[in-house]
Amino acid sequence: VTGAEGEGMVFFSCNACGDSLKKNQVEKHYATKCRQGKSLSCIDCSKEFWGEEYNQHTKCISEEEKYSGKNYVPKAGANKGEQKQNQWVEQVQAAIDGAKSDKNIHQLLQKIKDCPNIPRKQAKFKNFVKNSLRVHQERWIDQAWDLIMKHAGQANAVNEPPPEKPVNGAHEGQSKA
């Protein structure tokens, strides 16, 4: 049900009627079929969620982790994509902190931050904001992207070592004798 790194589609079981539901089916299920209870359990990790709590459950344990039990050891480097996404979310948070003067951009960035798997390429980012968040103000989308990129540049500058400089001119102006 889940991917190798524990990511992927999350499935729930309705605690009132026992139906298995994909995350995107839960709201319709509550509204039309099962109005008795508002409680779900994750099929993979067995955690119980009340009301809207299930929305926060975007990632679960992998099948390997589930069936290996207490002897499970995660593979080295297996969560590289997750690390990149976490860095990206940190950049979005830095952009949010820098956008407090513009209420619209601040709210848009906050909505973006609350989404799982925010695209890191400009064209996909714009389509994501338009289609998933239903924001069609090009100016706002561009300003949000520019703020994130501004903070991405600052984050890279902090993480990269300065370029090496020659010591005492050893590489400059010397001729072979």
Secondary structure, DSSP 8 states (H G I E B T S, - for coil): ---TTS-S--EEEETTT--EEEGGGHHHIIIII--S--EEEETTT--EEETTGGGG------HHHHHHGGG----TTTTHHHHHHHHHHHHHHHHHHHTTT-HHHHHHHHHHHTSSS---SHHHHHHHHHHHS----HHHHHHHHHHHHHHHHHHHHHHS------STTTTSS----
